[in-house]
C-alpha cells in the first residue's frame, strides 16, 4: 500500500476545528432560544397585575415550549449535531431535556391555577382552546414516560419510534393553545418569535422524515452474507447503480442507520456499526449478532437484497483524536467499531503500539479471531472468557483492574482507551481505568439510550 497516498484521506486526521465550530454554533443557538424566550416572558409579565405564581406559570410555559421546539431538532439526526457532540450524547441530552420540558409544562397549569385560586383549569369542561393545551400536555407526558420506561413497556423499537414521532403534535397543540388564549402573543414581535419556533420545529421534522427518507439515504445491495460465529453474521454491501459508484465517506468506528429490504418482510431501520475500514475498496460491511426481534432473522438476509443507508454518524473513532498508543477494551459484538479501527491501522501500516482486551462468554463467541490472531507485532491481543472451557489457557471471569493492569500496564499512562460493550461492563471498566489513574479525557465510548 502506498502509505503516502493513504495519508491524504480525510479520515486519518482529527476534525477538531470542525467539531469546535459546530459546538459553538449549536450552543449559541440553544442559548439564544431559551434566553430570548425568557426575556419575552419577563417583558410580558413584569408590569402585569397578575400574582407572582401566575407570572411564573406563564414563564414556565414559554420556556417549556421553546425547549420542545428545539427537541425536534435534537431528535432529527442532523449532521451538524453529530459532528459537534456525537449522536449518542445528543440522544442522551434530548432525553433529559424532554423530562425538563415536561416538568416545566406540567407546572404551568398548576401555577396558573394556584395564582388564580381556581382549579377549573384542570377540568375537561373548560374552553376548547384550553383543552388543546391539555391534550398536548397529556401526549407529552405519555411520550416522556414511554421513553423513560421503554424496556418495562416492552415495546417494539419501531412502534416506539412511530409513537415518538407524534411528539411534533405536542408542539403544534402547544402553539395553538398559546396563540389562541395568550394576549401577549398579539404583540407583533412576540407573535413573530412564536411562529419562528413553530416553523423551525416543523421544518426540521419535515426534513428528517420526508426529505432525508426520499433523498438523503443511499441505496446498496447485499453482495455476501458471511457467518462469523454461531450467531453473528457479516453483511457486505456495495452501492447500487453503475460500477465505480463511490461508497460512503466515513471514519473507522462510525455507524449507520440501516434499513434492509428483506423479501416478504416489513422493512425496519436500525443503527449498526460499519465494521469495515474506510480503506476497503468499493464496499462496506455490518457485522450483526442475532439478538432481539429484528436481528434474530439476520441470517435470512439474501444476496441481492436491497438496503438503504443513512451515514456516517458518531465520534467514536481514533480519527477524531491523536493517540500516541491504543488500548481497545471490548465485550461481545461491541468489537465491530474496534474491528474497523484496527483494520484501518493495519491497512495504513501504523506502527503505534496497541493492546486489545476482548471479552466473550466462550471461545466460540470470539468474532474475527483469525484476523486478531494474526495482527502485526505492535498489537497485543488478550482474550477474556466468562465461561472458559477446560483447556482454556487465558483469563477467565470478567475484565477487571488486575486484567487491565497485567495486559496493558505499560500503555496506561499514554494510551487513549476505546471502550465498547454492554452498559454494565463499560461502567465497570471505566471505574477500573480511573482507579488505575487513566485520564477521563482519554477514555472514549459511545452509549445509546432511548
Beta strands, then each sheet from edge to edge (+ up, - down):
strand 1: 218-229
strand 2: 232-239
strand 3: 255-261
strand 4: 268-273
strand 5: 284-289
strand 6: 306-313
strand 7: 326-331
strand 8: 354-360
strand 9: 379-385
strand 10: 395-396
strand 11: 416-420
strand 12: 443-445
sheet 1: 4+ 3- 6+ 1- 2+ 5-
sheet 2: 10+ 9+ 8+ 7+ 11+ 12+
end
